[in-house]
């Protein structure tokens, strides 16, 4: 990554398990772009809300980004489906799969990141499963939705596993930092 490799946003994503995600080359580029576009905002929010835990702010950022991208994708879904139908009819089903909209890829990436942080934060699995199913159905045909939902939930579990595997000293340090913030030191 470029200058964002040491950004607070990059570090926060790595802390919750980003390195565990198996991202495609396209997703890696989109991740780089996402971090470059969002890191200044994230740093400003962290500065303004010092009383909030950074992971909670990361969850907020990703919730906002994912929901905005999902809304934009939903609004264009009909046009995207028509375009895919034209591709299917003119170049064939096999070649059609090579033409996937950037919005599709962006929504998939942001959903992976969002579920990763949900897993790390210990958000209820049933909620994560519901969100994964909804986005998978939006992005794919019903035949492919279960496979995509499973991929999304793998991100949730990567976050959960990352949190569960934190060293005791890190957990103690985090608890100590929270107590200091609580008592205003």
OpenMM code with the backbone's topology and positions (N, CA, C; nanometers):
from openmm import Vec3, app, unit

residues = "UNK UNK UNK UNK UNK UNK UNK UNK UNK UNK UNK UNK UNK UNK UNK UNK UNK UNK UNK UNK UNK UNK UNK UNK UNK UNK UNK UNK UNK UNK UNK UNK UNK UNK UNK UNK UNK UNK UNK UNK UNK UNK UNK UNK UNK UNK UNK UNK UNK UNK UNK UNK UNK UNK UNK UNK UNK UNK UNK UNK UNK UNK UNK UNK UNK UNK UNK UNK UNK UNK UNK UNK UNK UNK UNK UNK UNK UNK UNK UNK UNK UNK UNK UNK UNK UNK UNK UNK UNK UNK UNK UNK UNK UNK UNK UNK UNK UNK UNK UNK UNK UNK UNK UNK UNK UNK UNK UNK UNK UNK UNK UNK UNK UNK UNK UNK UNK UNK UNK UNK UNK UNK UNK UNK UNK UNK UNK UNK UNK UNK UNK UNK UNK UNK UNK UNK UNK UNK UNK UNK UNK UNK UNK UNK UNK UNK UNK UNK UNK UNK UNK UNK UNK UNK UNK UNK UNK UNK UNK UNK UNK UNK UNK UNK UNK UNK UNK UNK UNK UNK UNK UNK UNK UNK UNK UNK UNK UNK UNK UNK UNK UNK UNK UNK UNK".split()
positions = [
    Vec3(0.0826, -0.1181, 0.0000),
    Vec3(0.0000, 0.0000, 0.0000),
    Vec3(0.0868, 0.1240, 0.0000),
    Vec3(0.0270, 0.2334, -0.0407),
    Vec3(0.1020, 0.3572, -0.0481),
    Vec3(0.1074, 0.4238, 0.0882),
    Vec3(0.0870, 0.5555, 0.0910),
    Vec3(0.1037, 0.6297, 0.2142),
    Vec3(0.0052, 0.5895, 0.3231),
    Vec3(-0.0981, 0.5174, 0.2910),
    Vec3(-0.1948, 0.4780, 0.3924),
    Vec3(-0.1499, 0.3539, 0.4703),
    Vec3(-0.0346, 0.2966, 0.4335),
    Vec3(0.0078, 0.1733, 0.4984),
    Vec3(0.0295, 0.1923, 0.6475),
    Vec3(0.0596, 0.3136, 0.6900),
    Vec3(0.0781, 0.3360, 0.8324),
    Vec3(-0.0362, 0.4186, 0.8907),
    Vec3(-0.1444, 0.4329, 0.8168),
    Vec3(-0.2561, 0.5124, 0.8678),
    Vec3(-0.3219, 0.4420, 0.9855),
    Vec3(-0.3881, 0.5210, 1.0655),
    Vec3(-0.4607, 0.4689, 1.1800),
    Vec3(-0.5683, 0.3699, 1.1360),
    Vec3(-0.6334, 0.3985, 1.0239),
    Vec3(-0.7364, 0.3090, 0.9709),
    Vec3(-0.6762, 0.1745, 0.9317),
    Vec3(-0.5641, 0.1766, 0.8627),
    Vec3(-0.4961, 0.0520, 0.8240),
    Vec3(-0.4596, -0.0283, 0.9486),
    Vec3(-0.4041, 0.0383, 1.0481),
    Vec3(-0.3650, -0.0294, 1.1714),
    Vec3(-0.4860, -0.0892, 1.2435),
    Vec3(-0.5957, -0.0141, 1.2465),
    Vec3(-0.7168, -0.0631, 1.3128),
    Vec3(-0.7714, -0.1867, 1.2418),
    Vec3(-0.7711, -0.1835, 1.1086),
    Vec3(-0.8186, -0.2996, 1.0322),
    Vec3(-0.7284, -0.4206, 1.0550),
    Vec3(-0.5983, -0.3981, 1.0603),
    Vec3(-0.5059, -0.5091, 1.0852),
    Vec3(-0.5264, -0.5665, 1.2248),
    Vec3(-0.5548, -0.4804, 1.3209),
    Vec3(-0.5756, -0.5253, 1.4581),
    Vec3(-0.6963, -0.6180, 1.4703),
    Vec3(-0.7995, -0.5947, 1.3897),
    Vec3(-0.9202, -0.6778, 1.4003),
    Vec3(-0.9157, -0.8005, 1.3103),
    Vec3(-0.8066, -0.8198, 1.2353),
    Vec3(-0.7913, -0.9439, 1.1594),
    Vec3(-0.7833, -0.9307, 1.0091),
    Vec3(-0.7637, -0.8115, 0.9566),
    Vec3(-0.7551, -0.7930, 0.8115),
    Vec3(-0.6576, -0.8893, 0.7443),
    Vec3(-0.5390, -0.9137, 0.8001),
    Vec3(-0.4455, -1.0048, 0.7326),
    Vec3(-0.4999, -1.1466, 0.7129),
    Vec3(-0.6020, -1.1846, 0.7871),
    Vec3(-0.6583, -1.3193, 0.7755),
    Vec3(-0.7535, -1.3333, 0.6575),
    Vec3(-0.7992, -1.2208, 0.6010),
    Vec3(-0.8929, -1.2278, 0.4885),
    Vec3(-0.8183, -1.2628, 0.3608),
    Vec3(-0.8734, -1.3537, 0.2852),
    Vec3(-0.8160, -1.3916, 0.1556),
    Vec3(-0.8796, -1.3019, 0.0498),
    Vec3(-0.8135, -1.1901, 0.0215),
    Vec3(-0.8667, -1.0933, -0.0738),
    Vec3(-0.8047, -1.1140, -0.2111),
    Vec3(-0.8872, -1.1000, -0.3132),
    Vec3(-0.8376, -1.1089, -0.4506),
    Vec3(-0.7539, -0.9849, -0.4817),
    Vec3(-0.6868, -0.9873, -0.5944),
    Vec3(-0.6074, -0.8721, -0.6372),
    Vec3(-0.6964, -0.7485, -0.6531),
    Vec3(-0.8136, -0.7677, -0.7107),
    Vec3(-0.9085, -0.6572, -0.7274),
    Vec3(-0.9513, -0.6030, -0.5915),
    Vec3(-0.9811, -0.6917, -0.4982),
    Vec3(-1.0221, -0.6485, -0.3650),
    Vec3(-0.9086, -0.5779, -0.2916),
    Vec3(-0.7845, -0.6232, -0.3127),
    Vec3(-0.6695, -0.5563, -0.2510),
    Vec3(-0.6603, -0.4114, -0.2988),
    Vec3(-0.6783, -0.3917, -0.4304),
    Vec3(-0.6741, -0.2560, -0.4846),
    Vec3(-0.7884, -0.1729, -0.4288),
    Vec3(-0.9069, -0.2313, -0.4237),
    Vec3(-1.0207, -0.1579, -0.3684),
    Vec3(-1.0003, -0.1277, -0.2203),
    Vec3(-0.9370, -0.2178, -0.1485),
    Vec3(-0.9060, -0.1937, -0.0079),
    Vec3(-0.8112, -0.0750, 0.0053),
    Vec3(-0.7082, -0.0724, -0.0787),
    Vec3(-0.6143, 0.0398, -0.0777),
    Vec3(-0.6880, 0.1705, -0.1038),
    Vec3(-0.7745, 0.1705, -0.2042),
    Vec3(-0.8528, 0.2904, -0.2362),
    Vec3(-0.9448, 0.3284, -0.1207),
    Vec3(-1.0091, 0.2290, -0.0606),
    Vec3(-1.0992, 0.2550, 0.0518),
    Vec3(-1.0236, 0.3218, 0.1662),
    Vec3(-0.9079, 0.2677, 0.1998),
    Vec3(-0.8290, 0.3232, 0.3096),
    Vec3(-0.7834, 0.4645, 0.2756),
    Vec3(-0.7373, 0.4849, 0.1531),
    Vec3(-0.6938, 0.6189, 0.1132),
    Vec3(-0.8088, 0.7192, 0.1180),
    Vec3(-0.9293, 0.6748, 0.0838),
    Vec3(-1.0448, 0.7648, 0.0841),
    Vec3(-1.1017, 0.7892, 0.2233),
    Vec3(-1.0830, 0.6960, 0.3144),
    Vec3(-1.1486, 0.7050, 0.4451),
    Vec3(-1.0552, 0.7362, 0.5622),
    Vec3(-0.9239, 0.7253, 0.5434),
    Vec3(-0.8356, 0.7345, 0.6600),
    Vec3(-0.8388, 0.8717, 0.7265),
    Vec3(-0.8497, 0.9782, 0.6505),
    Vec3(-0.8528, 1.1122, 0.7101),
    Vec3(-0.9786, 1.1290, 0.7948),
    Vec3(-1.0919, 1.0861, 0.7417),
    Vec3(-1.2179, 1.0937, 0.8163),
    Vec3(-1.2084, 1.0110, 0.9442),
    Vec3(-1.1554, 0.8894, 0.9336),
    Vec3(-1.1446, 0.8019, 1.0504),
    Vec3(-1.0547, 0.8647, 1.1569),
    Vec3(-0.9429, 0.9199, 1.1150),
    Vec3(-0.8519, 0.9823, 1.2111),
    Vec3(-0.9176, 1.1021, 1.2787),
    Vec3(-0.9938, 1.1802, 1.2030),
    Vec3(-1.0633, 1.2963, 1.2594),
    Vec3(-1.1678, 1.2504, 1.3622),
    Vec3(-1.2419, 1.1460, 1.3298),
    Vec3(-1.3424, 1.0937, 1.4228),
    Vec3(-1.2749, 1.0419, 1.5498),
    Vec3(-1.1651, 0.9698, 1.5345),
    Vec3(-1.0930, 0.9183, 1.6515),
    Vec3(-1.0431, 1.0327, 1.7393),
    Vec3(-0.9977, 1.1399, 1.6762),
    Vec3(-0.9494, 1.2570, 1.7501),
    Vec3(-1.0645, 1.3240, 1.8256),
    Vec3(-1.1786, 1.3356, 1.7605),
    Vec3(-1.2938, 1.4033, 1.8211),
    Vec3(-1.3619, 1.3189, 1.9281),
    Vec3(-1.3514, 1.1890, 1.9178),
    Vec3(-1.4224, 1.0989, 2.0099),
    Vec3(-1.3224, 1.0123, 2.0857),
    Vec3(-1.2323, 1.0776, 2.1539),
    Vec3(-1.1282, 1.0049, 2.2273),
    Vec3(-1.1841, 0.9159, 2.3371),
    Vec3(-1.3055, 0.9458, 2.3830),
    Vec3(-1.3664, 0.8657, 2.4885),
    Vec3(-1.4225, 0.7334, 2.4366),
    Vec3(-1.4294, 0.7177, 2.3059),
    Vec3(-1.4811, 0.5951, 2.2451),
    Vec3(-1.3655, 0.5029, 2.2077),
    Vec3(-1.3903, 0.3742, 2.2180),
    Vec3(-1.2887, 0.2765, 2.1796),
    Vec3(-1.2737, 0.2783, 2.0275),
    Vec3(-1.1517, 0.2714, 1.9796),
    Vec3(-1.1225, 0.2790, 1.8362),
    Vec3(-1.1964, 0.1719, 1.7554),
    Vec3(-1.2106, 0.0543, 1.8120),
    Vec3(-1.2803, -0.0529, 1.7413),
    Vec3(-1.4281, -0.0183, 1.7215),
    Vec3(-1.4878, 0.0482, 1.8195),
    Vec3(-1.6272, 0.0908, 1.8052),
    Vec3(-1.6405, 0.1944, 1.6941),
    Vec3(-1.5434, 0.2841, 1.6848),
    Vec3(-1.5450, 0.3851, 1.5784),
    Vec3(-1.5233, 0.3200, 1.4418),
    Vec3(-1.4393, 0.2178, 1.4378),
    Vec3(-1.4175, 0.1436, 1.3134),
    Vec3(-1.5470, 0.0747, 1.2704),
    Vec3(-1.6174, 0.0156, 1.3654),
    Vec3(-1.7459, -0.0470, 1.3343),
    Vec3(-1.8434, 0.0569, 1.2793),
    Vec3(-1.8454, 0.1747, 1.3391),
    Vec3(-1.9327, 0.2812, 1.2908),
    Vec3(-1.8984, 0.3245, 1.1497),
    Vec3(-1.7701, 0.3425, 1.1222),
    Vec3(-1.7256, 0.3819, 0.9881),
    Vec3(-1.7659, 0.2772, 0.8848),
    Vec3(-1.7412, 0.1512, 0.9158),
    Vec3(-1.7715, 0.0451, 0.8196),
    Vec3(-1.9218, 0.0232, 0.8036),
    Vec3(-1.9972, 0.0424, 0.9093),
    Vec3(-2.1432, 0.0328, 0.8975),
    Vec3(-2.1938, 0.1400, 0.8022),
    Vec3(-2.1470, 0.2616, 0.8222),
    Vec3(-2.1883, 0.3737, 0.7365),
    Vec3(-2.1474, 0.3493, 0.5911),
    Vec3(-2.0222, 0.3114, 0.5697),
    Vec3(-1.9714, 0.2898, 0.4334),
    Vec3(-2.0459, 0.1755, 0.3650),
    Vec3(-2.0636, 0.0651, 0.4358),
    Vec3(-2.1304, -0.0513, 0.3772),
    Vec3(-2.2749, -0.0196, 0.3429),
    Vec3(-2.3435, 0.0494, 0.4312),
    Vec3(-2.4839, 0.0815, 0.4053),
    Vec3(-2.4992, 0.1782, 0.2884),
    Vec3(-2.4090, 0.2751, 0.2780),
    Vec3(-2.4149, 0.3682, 0.1647),
    Vec3(-2.3877, 0.2963, 0.0330),
    Vec3(-2.2887, 0.2087, 0.0321),
    Vec3(-2.2558, 0.1338, -0.0890),
    Vec3(-2.3696, 0.0389, -0.1253),
    Vec3(-2.4286, -0.0246, -0.0247),
    Vec3(-2.5413, -0.1148, -0.0511),
    Vec3(-2.6607, -0.0384, -0.1086),
    Vec3(-2.6885, 0.0787, -0.0552),
    Vec3(-2.7990, 0.1596, -0.1065),
    Vec3(-2.7751, 0.1981, -0.2526),
    Vec3(-2.6537, 0.2439, -0.2825),
    Vec3(-2.6203, 0.2818, -0.4206),
    Vec3(-2.6316, 0.1612, -0.5135),
    Vec3(-2.5822, 0.0469, -0.4676),
    Vec3(-2.5903, -0.0746, -0.5492),
    Vec3(-2.7360, -0.1138, -0.5718),
    Vec3(-2.8156, -0.1093, -0.4676),
    Vec3(-2.9579, -0.1457, -0.4786),
    Vec3(-3.0302, -0.0574, -0.5787),
    Vec3(-2.9967, 0.0708, -0.5784),
    Vec3(-3.0618, 0.1641, -0.6698),
    Vec3(-3.0254, 0.1360, -0.8150),
    Vec3(-2.9091, 0.0758, -0.8373),
    Vec3(-2.8641, 0.0444, -0.9728),
    Vec3(-2.8805, -0.1029, -1.0085),
    Vec3(-2.9340, -0.1826, -0.9180),
    Vec3(-2.9400, -0.3281, -0.9377),
    Vec3(-3.0162, -0.3672, -1.0634),
    Vec3(-3.1255, -0.3002, -1.0900),
    Vec3(-3.2053, -0.3354, -1.2077),
    Vec3(-3.1259, -0.3122, -1.3366),
    Vec3(-3.0572, -0.1997, -1.3449),
    Vec3(-2.9759, -0.1703, -1.4636),
    Vec3(-2.8610, -0.2700, -1.4761),
    Vec3(-2.8013, -0.3062, -1.3639),
    Vec3(-2.6917, -0.4038, -1.3649),
    Vec3(-2.7432, -0.5396, -1.4125),
    Vec3(-2.8603, -0.5798, -1.3657),
    Vec3(-2.9182, -0.7078, -1.4087),
    Vec3(-2.9482, -0.7075, -1.5582),
    Vec3(-2.9996, -0.5956, -1.6089),
    Vec3(-3.0264, -0.5868, -1.7532),
    Vec3(-2.8961, -0.5978, -1.8319),
    Vec3(-2.7918, -0.5310, -1.7830),
    Vec3(-2.6626, -0.5368, -1.8501),
    Vec3(-2.6096, -0.6807, -1.8498),
    Vec3(-2.6214, -0.7499, -1.7365),
    Vec3(-2.5767, -0.8886, -1.7278),
    Vec3(-2.6564, -0.9778, -1.8235),
    Vec3(-2.7848, -0.9509, -1.8382),
    Vec3(-2.8691, -1.0274, -1.9305),
    Vec3(-2.8223, -1.0076, -2.0743),
    Vec3(-2.7895, -0.8830, -2.1098),
    Vec3(-2.7387, -0.8547, -2.2448),
    Vec3(-2.6076, -0.9291, -2.2674),
    Vec3(-2.5178, -0.9251, -2.1675),
    Vec3(-2.3912, -0.9977, -2.1799),
    Vec3(-2.4169, -1.1463, -2.1985),
    Vec3(-2.5071, -1.2008, -2.1199),
    Vec3(-2.5382, -1.3431, -2.1277),
    Vec3(-2.5895, -1.3810, -2.2667),
    Vec3(-2.6750, -1.2963, -2.3225),
    Vec3(-2.7334, -1.3248, -2.4534),
    Vec3(-2.6355, -1.3027, -2.5682),
    Vec3(-2.5429, -1.2087, -2.5533),
    Vec3(-2.4535, -1.1759, -2.6648),
    Vec3(-2.3194, -1.2480, -2.6600),
    Vec3(-2.2615, -1.2610, -2.5420),
    Vec3(-2.1285, -1.3226, -2.5348),
    Vec3(-2.1285, -1.4563, -2.4620),
    Vec3(-2.2402, -1.4936, -2.4049),
    Vec3(-2.2496, -1.6233, -2.3383),
    Vec3(-2.2309, -1.6129, -2.1885),
    Vec3(-2.2835, -1.7115, -2.1211),
    Vec3(-2.2831, -1.7153, -1.9744),
    Vec3(-2.1408, -1.7188, -1.9178),
    Vec3(-2.0540, -1.7958, -1.9816),
    Vec3(-1.9168, -1.8101, -1.9317),
    Vec3(-1.8410, -1.6777, -1.9376),
    Vec3(-1.8528, -1.6058, -2.0481),
    Vec3(-1.7834, -1.4781, -2.0644),
    Vec3(-1.8466, -1.3675, -1.9798),
    Vec3(-1.9756, -1.3787, -1.9528),
    Vec3(-2.0478, -1.2776, -1.8752),
    Vec3(-1.9844, -1.2577, -1.7379),
    Vec3(-1.9354, -1.3658, -1.6796),
    Vec3(-1.8806, -1.3574, -1.5440),
    Vec3(-1.7556, -1.2701, -1.5365),
    Vec3(-1.6953, -1.2403, -1.6505),
    Vec3(-1.5767, -1.1538, -1.6522),
    Vec3(-1.6136, -1.0069, -1.6368),
    Vec3(-1.7414, -0.9752, -1.6542),
    Vec3(-1.7875, -0.8371, -1.6474),
    Vec3(-1.8699, -0.8162, -1.5204),
    Vec3(-1.8020, -0.7805, -1.4152),
    Vec3(-1.8677, -0.7549, -1.2873),
    Vec3(-1.8476, -0.6074, -1.2553),
    Vec3(-1.9536, -0.5412, -1.2148),
    Vec3(-1.9449, -0.3975, -1.1878),
    Vec3(-1.8546, -0.3700, -1.0671),
    Vec3(-1.7926, -0.2540, -1.0687),
    Vec3(-1.7082, -0.2132, -0.9565),
    Vec3(-1.7916, -0.1986, -0.8293),
    Vec3(-1.9167, -0.1546, -0.8446),
    Vec3(-2.0047, -0.1425, -0.7280),
    Vec3(-2.0259, -0.2786, -0.6618),
    Vec3(-2.0381, -0.3823, -0.7434),
    Vec3(-2.0534, -0.5194, -0.6926),
    Vec3(-1.9321, -0.5561, -0.6074),
    Vec3(-1.8133, -0.5346, -0.6627),
    Vec3(-1.6901, -0.5681, -0.5912),
    Vec3(-1.6735, -0.4835, -0.4653),
    Vec3(-1.7084, -0.3554, -0.4737),
    Vec3(-1.6944, -0.2662, -0.3588),
    Vec3(-1.7882, -0.3090, -0.2462),
    Vec3(-1.9114, -0.3419, -0.2803),
    Vec3(-2.0065, -0.3865, -0.1780),
    Vec3(-1.9589, -0.5167, -0.1142),
    Vec3(-1.9076, -0.6079, -0.1933),
    Vec3(-1.8566, -0.7338, -0.1377),
    Vec3(-1.7405, -0.7072, -0.0421),
    Vec3(-1.6457, -0.6221, -0.0823),
    Vec3(-1.5313, -0.5907, 0.0040),
    Vec3(-1.5773, -0.5259, 0.1338),
    Vec3(-1.6611, -0.4241, 0.1234),
    Vec3(-1.7047, -0.3530, 0.2433),
    Vec3(-1.7866, -0.4436, 0.3350),
    Vec3(-1.8596, -0.5372, 0.2783),
    Vec3(-1.9346, -0.6322, 0.3608),
    Vec3(-1.8387, -0.7255, 0.4338),
    Vec3(-1.7338, -0.7701, 0.3656),
    Vec3(-1.6320, -0.8522, 0.4336),
    Vec3(-1.5706, -0.7750, 0.5508),
    Vec3(-1.5317, -0.6502, 0.5270),
    Vec3(-1.4700, -0.5696, 0.6328),
    Vec3(-1.5673, -0.5467, 0.7482),
    Vec3(-1.6913, -0.5146, 0.7142),
    Vec3(-1.7943, -0.4871, 0.8143),
    Vec3(-1.8182, -0.6095, 0.9018),
    Vec3(-1.8286, -0.7264, 0.8392),
    Vec3(-1.8516, -0.8490, 0.9158),
    Vec3(-1.7279, -0.8893, 0.9959),
    Vec3(-1.6100, -0.8609, 0.9437),
    Vec3(-1.4863, -0.8856, 1.0176),
    Vec3(-1.4892, -0.8099, 1.1502),
    Vec3(-1.5232, -0.6816, 1.1433),
    Vec3(-1.5268, -0.5994, 1.2646),
    Vec3(-1.6415, -0.6432, 1.3556),
    Vec3(-1.7540, -0.6821, 1.2981),
    Vec3(-1.8641, -0.7333, 1.3804),
    Vec3(-1.8191, -0.8561, 1.4593),
    Vec3(-1.7487, -0.9459, 1.3927),
    Vec3(-1.6982, -1.0644, 1.4615),
    Vec3(-1.6029, -1.0276, 1.5732),
    Vec3(-1.5146, -0.9323, 1.5450),
    Vec3(-1.4173, -0.8881, 1.6446),
    Vec3(-1.4876, -0.8254, 1.7649),
    Vec3(-1.5918, -0.7491, 1.7381),
    Vec3(-1.6652, -0.6801, 1.8452),
    Vec3(-1.7623, -0.7712, 1.9197),
    Vec3(-1.7784, -0.8934, 1.8717),
    Vec3(-1.8680, -0.9867, 1.9382),
    Vec3(-2.0151, -0.9596, 1.9101),
    Vec3(-2.0435, -0.8973, 1.7964),
    Vec3(-2.1821, -0.8739, 1.7567),
    Vec3(-2.2493, -1.0102, 1.7384),
    Vec3(-2.3744, -1.0178, 1.7743),
    Vec3(-2.4505, -1.1421, 1.7688),
    Vec3(-2.4408, -1.2082, 1.6312),
    Vec3(-2.4127, -1.3380, 1.6306),
    Vec3(-2.3982, -1.4114, 1.5052),
    Vec3(-2.5243, -1.4059, 1.4204),
    Vec3(-2.6404, -1.4146, 1.4825),
    Vec3(-2.7638, -1.4177, 1.4031),
    Vec3(-2.7796, -1.2892, 1.3224),
    Vec3(-2.7377, -1.1757, 1.3785),
    Vec3(-2.7426, -1.0497, 1.3042),
    Vec3(-2.6445, -1.0542, 1.1869),
    Vec3(-2.5231, -1.0993, 1.2130),
    Vec3(-2.4221, -1.1079, 1.1068),
    Vec3(-2.4681, -1.2029, 0.9967),
    Vec3(-2.5258, -1.3149, 1.0349),
    Vec3(-2.5752, -1.4122, 0.9380),
    Vec3(-2.6862, -1.3512, 0.8520),
    Vec3(-2.7755, -1.2787, 0.9164),
    Vec3(-2.8855, -1.2128, 0.8450),
    Vec3(-2.8319, -1.1115, 0.7427),
    Vec3(-2.7326, -1.0327, 0.7846),
    Vec3(-2.6749, -0.9329, 0.6946),
    Vec3(-2.5999, -0.9999, 0.5794),
    Vec3(-2.5259, -1.1046, 0.6109),
    Vec3(-2.4523, -1.1773, 0.5070),
    Vec3(-2.5487, -1.2359, 0.4045),
    Vec3(-2.6574, -1.2925, 0.4510),
    Vec3(-2.7571, -1.3517, 0.3612),
    Vec3(-2.8200, -1.2448, 0.2724),
    Vec3(-2.8573, -1.1320, 0.3320),
    Vec3(-2.9231, -1.0251, 0.2573),
    Vec3(-2.8332, -0.9708, 0.1468),
    Vec3(-2.7073, -0.9441, 0.1794),
    Vec3(-2.6145, -0.8894, 0.0796),
    Vec3(-2.5817, -0.9950, -0.0259),
    Vec3(-2.5643, -1.1194, 0.0157),
    Vec3(-2.5358, -1.2271, -0.0804),
    Vec3(-2.6489, -1.2400, -0.1812),
    Vec3(-2.7724, -1.2307, -0.1350),
    Vec3(-2.8868, -1.2398, -0.2260),
    Vec3(-2.8945, -1.1194, -0.3188),
    Vec3(-2.8518, -1.0047, -0.2702),
    Vec3(-2.8506, -0.8845, -0.3537),
    Vec3(-2.7447, -0.8953, -0.4638),
    Vec3(-2.6298, -0.9535, -0.4301),
    Vec3(-2.5167, -0.9575, -0.5228),
    Vec3(-2.5193, -1.0740, -0.6215),
    Vec3(-2.5884, -1.1820, -0.5880),
    Vec3(-2.5802, -1.3021, -0.6717),
    Vec3(-2.7178, -1.3628, -0.6944),
    Vec3(-2.7190, -1.4602, -0.7830),
    Vec3(-2.8417, -1.5373, -0.8029),
    Vec3(-2.8619, -1.6255, -0.6806),
    Vec3(-2.9809, -1.6762, -0.6647),
    Vec3(-3.0104, -1.7578, -0.5468),
    Vec3(-2.9216, -1.8819, -0.5388),
    Vec3(-2.8796, -1.9334, -0.6536),
    Vec3(-2.7924, -2.0513, -0.6540),
    Vec3(-2.6562, -2.0215, -0.5912),
    Vec3(-2.6074, -1.9012, -0.6117),
    Vec3(-2.4742, -1.8642, -0.5637),
    Vec3(-2.4772, -1.7938, -0.4287),
    Vec3(-2.5946, -1.7559, -0.3811),
    Vec3(-2.6060, -1.6758, -0.2589),
    Vec3(-2.5498, -1.7477, -0.1368),
    Vec3(-2.5750, -1.8776, -0.1235),
    Vec3(-2.5266, -1.9503, -0.0059),
    Vec3(-2.3743, -1.9539, -0.0006),
    Vec3(-2.3115, -1.9711, -0.1155),
    Vec3(-2.1644, -1.9731, -0.1186),
    Vec3(-2.1086, -1.8369, -0.0790),
    Vec3(-2.1683, -1.7301, -0.1295),
    Vec3(-2.1213, -1.5957, -0.0955),
    Vec3(-2.1495, -1.5649, 0.0513),
    Vec3(-2.2641, -1.6061, 0.1015),
    Vec3(-2.2960, -1.5868, 0.2434),
    Vec3(-2.1909, -1.6559, 0.3297),
    Vec3(-2.1510, -1.7752, 0.2908),
    Vec3(-2.0479, -1.8483, 0.3648),
    Vec3(-1.9153, -1.7734, 0.3635),
    Vec3(-1.8809, -1.7134, 0.2501),
    Vec3(-1.7579, -1.6342, 0.2420),
    Vec3(-1.7667, -1.5125, 0.3336),
    Vec3(-1.8822, -1.4459, 0.3338),
    Vec3(-1.9002, -1.3309, 0.4224),
    Vec3(-1.8867, -1.3724, 0.5686),
    Vec3(-1.9477, -1.4848, 0.6045),
    Vec3(-1.9418, -1.5296, 0.7433),
    Vec3(-1.8020, -1.5746, 0.7829),
    Vec3(-1.7224, -1.6188, 0.6867),
    Vec3(-1.5823, -1.6502, 0.7170),
    Vec3(-1.5125, -1.5239, 0.7668),
    Vec3(-1.5455, -1.4092, 0.7092),
    Vec3(-1.4878, -1.2825, 0.7551),
    Vec3(-1.5298, -1.2539, 0.8989),
    Vec3(-1.6564, -1.2778, 0.9300),
    Vec3(-1.7061, -1.2599, 1.0668),
    Vec3(-1.6234, -1.3460, 1.1632),
    Vec3(-1.6045, -1.4722, 1.1275),
    Vec3(-1.5299, -1.5627, 1.2148),
    Vec3(-1.3817, -1.5271, 1.2234),
    Vec3(-1.3244, -1.4712, 1.1175),
    Vec3(-1.1852, -1.4250, 1.1262),
    Vec3(-1.1734, -1.3156, 1.2314),
    Vec3(-1.2682, -1.2237, 1.2331),
    Vec3(-1.2672, -1.1185, 1.3348),
    Vec3(-1.2856, -1.1752, 1.4741),
    Vec3(-1.3787, -1.2675, 1.4893),
    Vec3(-1.4044, -1.3292, 1.6190),
    Vec3(-1.2816, -1.4057, 1.6675),
    Vec3(-1.2195, -1.4808, 1.5786),
    Vec3(-1.1005, -1.5570, 1.6142),
    Vec3(-0.9848, -1.4649, 1.6504),
    Vec3(-0.9699, -1.3557, 1.5761),
    Vec3(-0.8640, -1.2595, 1.6072),
    Vec3(-0.8828, -1.2054, 1.7480),
    Vec3(-1.0043, -1.1700, 1.7828),
    Vec3(-1.0337, -1.1188, 1.9169),
    Vec3(-1.0067, -1.2259, 2.0216),
    Vec3(-1.0525, -1.3475, 1.9966),
    Vec3(-1.0352, -1.4566, 2.0920),
    Vec3(-0.8886, -1.4931, 2.1123),
    Vec3(-0.8057, -1.4712, 2.0104),
    Vec3(-0.6646, -1.5091, 2.0178),
    Vec3(-0.5739, -1.3980, 2.0675),
    Vec3(-0.6298, -1.2838, 2.1062),
    Vec3(-0.5464, -1.1749, 2.1570),
    Vec3(-0.4694, -1.2242, 2.2791),
    Vec3(-0.3471, -1.1800, 2.2891),
    Vec3(-0.2643, -1.2181, 2.4026),
    Vec3(-0.3236, -1.1604, 2.5308),
    Vec3(-0.3099, -1.2303, 2.6428),
    Vec3(-0.3631, -1.1783, 2.7693),
    Vec3(-0.3084, -1.0392, 2.8026),
    Vec3(-0.1817, -1.0125, 2.7702),
    Vec3(-0.1247, -0.8809, 2.7997),
    Vec3(-0.1941, -0.7721, 2.7192),
    Vec3(-0.2334, -0.8033, 2.5947),
    Vec3(-0.3060, -0.7063, 2.5131),
    Vec3(-0.4435, -0.6810, 2.5721),
    Vec3(-0.5093, -0.7858, 2.6170),
    Vec3(-0.6421, -0.7703, 2.6759),
    Vec3(-0.6336, -0.6895, 2.8047),
    Vec3(-0.5310, -0.7166, 2.8869),
    Vec3(-0.5115, -0.6421, 3.0099),
    Vec3(-0.4831, -0.4965, 2.9790),
    Vec3(-0.3974, -0.4724, 2.8813),
    Vec3(-0.3656, -0.3357, 2.8416),
    Vec3(-0.4904, -0.2633, 2.7957),
    Vec3(-0.5714, -0.3293, 2.7155),
    Vec3(-0.6946, -0.2687, 2.6664),
    Vec3(-0.7875, -0.2371, 2.7830),
    Vec3(-0.8003, -0.3283, 2.8781),
    Vec3(-0.8842, -0.3054, 2.9946),
    Vec3(-0.8301, -0.1878, 3.0746),
    Vec3(-0.6987, -0.1844, 3.0919),
    Vec3(-0.6358, -0.0755, 3.1653),
    Vec3(-0.6639, 0.0583, 3.0967),
    Vec3(-0.6507, 0.0631, 2.9634),
    Vec3(-0.6783, 0.1860, 2.8887),
    Vec3(-0.8237, 0.2273, 2.9043),
    Vec3(-0.9149, 0.1340, 2.9015),
    Vec3(-1.0571, 0.1669, 2.9185),
    Vec3(-1.0844, 0.2219, 3.0577),
    Vec3(-1.0213, 0.1626, 3.1601),
    Vec3(-1.0393, 0.2127, 3.2961),
    Vec3(-0.9831, 0.3540, 3.3103),
    Vec3(-0.8666, 0.3775, 3.2489),
    Vec3(-0.8092, 0.5121, 3.2531),
    Vec3(-0.9023, 0.6126, 3.1874),
    Vec3(-0.9583, 0.5768, 3.0733),
    Vec3(-1.0516, 0.6675, 3.0053),
    Vec3(-1.1762, 0.6898, 3.0905),
    Vec3(-1.2234, 0.5835, 3.1552),
    Vec3(-1.3439, 0.5934, 3.2369),
    Vec3(-1.3228, 0.6898, 3.3534),
    Vec3(-1.2053, 0.6802, 3.4174),
    Vec3(-1.1776, 0.7657, 3.5318),
    Vec3(-1.1153, 0.8990, 3.4920),
    Vec3(-1.1002, 0.9209, 3.3609),
    Vec3(-1.0552, 1.0500, 3.3101),
    Vec3(-0.9091, 1.0807, 3.3307),
    Vec3(-0.8250, 0.9816, 3.3252),
    Vec3(-0.6812, 1.0072, 3.3415),
    Vec3(-0.6131, 1.0227, 3.2116),
] * unit.nanometer
topology = app.Topology()
chain = topology.addChain("A")
for resn in residues:
    res = topology.addResidue(resn, chain)
    for name in ("N", "CA", "C"):
        topology.addAtom(name, app.Element.getBySymbol(name[0]), res)
